[in-house]
Amino acid sequence: MLTFLSTAINAQETKKKQGNISIDKKQYSIQKKQFSGYEFGDVSNKKLYEKQQLPDGTVLIFEHDKTREAFNYRVQYVDINQLINVVKSVFTKYEIDEFKLHNDGLFVTAVVDMDGNIIETLITIPENSMLVSIEPERFVELENKLKKQVKFKLKDSLKDLFKLDFVKKDIIFRFAKYF
């Protein structure tokens, strides 16, 4: 009961912080979305909002989940433990246990360059998640560590056949699955 009360109070704080905020001399945005909860990201992100295009200008459209799934298959973690280690370094054991207990998850859209590096992120926090109690500075820490410590392997066809300069990859991290 105490956990839910503190989450409700912290959720109110998160709602007050909507809009642009400055952290470490960078501008970040916290926006409430109708169906997905809150989105947190660097306001300078550009590629997250660009449509992925082939060199001839053809826009990649994922009309079916199977198409998106086939495309995502071409972008894989080098090692899932990299992601687990980042999560462990950002959140306390108590927080992780709470997230696990409430079946919370981290939802990150990552822009990945052709070398497998994350160059932009957008973190989505479900409105009823325990994660709403986390201070925005911690999400900046999460973003920075994801960019430095998590690497992806891209299939050669993305580089050679499609000739893309970046791909978008959804990272869905369920605490109950990994802890």
Secondary structure in CASP SS format (residue, H / E / C, confidence):
PFRMAT SS
TARGET T0000
AUTHOR 0000-0000-0000
METHOD secondary structure of the structure
MODEL  1
M C 1.00
L H 1.00
T H 1.00
F H 1.00
L H 1.00
S H 1.00
T H 1.00
A H 1.00
I H 1.00
N H 1.00
A H 1.00
Q H 1.00
E H 1.00
T H 1.00
K H 1.00
K H 1.00
K C 1.00
Q C 1.00
G E 1.00
N E 1.00
I E 1.00
S E 1.00
I E 1.00
D C 1.00
K C 1.00
K E 1.00
Q E 1.00
Y E 1.00
S E 1.00
I E 1.00
Q E 1.00
K E 1.00
K E 1.00
Q C 1.00
F C 1.00
S C 1.00
G E 1.00
Y E 1.00
E E 1.00
F E 1.00
G E 1.00
D E 1.00
V C 1.00
S C 1.00
N C 1.00
K C 1.00
K H 1.00
L H 1.00
Y H 1.00
E C 1.00
K C 1.00
Q C 1.00
Q E 1.00
L C 1.00
P C 1.00
D C 1.00
G C 1.00
T C 1.00
V E 1.00
L C 1.00
I C 1.00
F C 1.00
E C 1.00
H C 1.00
D H 1.00
K H 1.00
T H 1.00
R H 1.00
E H 1.00
A H 1.00
F H 1.00
N H 1.00
Y H 1.00
R C 1.00
V E 1.00
Q E 1.00
Y E 1.00
V C 1.00
D C 1.00
I H 1.00
N H 1.00
Q H 1.00
L H 1.00
I H 1.00
N H 1.00
V H 1.00
V H 1.00
K H 1.00
S H 1.00
V H 1.00
F C 1.00
T C 1.00
K H 1.00
Y H 1.00
E H 1.00
I H 1.00
D H 1.00
E H 1.00
F H 1.00
K H 1.00
L H 1.00
H C 1.00
N C 1.00
D C 1.00
G E 1.00
L E 1.00
F E 1.00
V E 1.00
T E 1.00
A E 1.00
V E 1.00
V E 1.00
D E 1.00
M C 1.00
D C 1.00
G C 1.00
N E 1.00
I E 1.00
I E 1.00
E E 1.00
T E 1.00
L E 1.00
I E 1.00
T E 1.00
I E 1.00
P C 1.00
E C 1.00
N C 1.00
S C 1.00
M H 1.00
L H 1.00
V H 1.00
S H 1.00
I C 1.00
E C 1.00
P H 1.00
E H 1.00
R H 1.00
F H 1.00
V H 1.00
E H 1.00
L H 1.00
E H 1.00
N H 1.00
K H 1.00
L H 1.00
K H 1.00
K H 1.00
Q H 1.00
V C 1.00
K E 1.00
F E 1.00
K E 1.00
L E 1.00
K C 1.00
D H 1.00
S H 1.00
L H 1.00
K H 1.00
D H 1.00
L C 1.00
F C 1.00
K C 1.00
L C 1.00
D C 1.00
F E 1.00
V E 1.00
K E 1.00
K E 1.00
D E 1.00
I E 1.00
I E 1.00
F E 1.00
R E 1.00
F H 1.00
A H 1.00
K H 1.00
Y H 1.00
F C 1.00
END
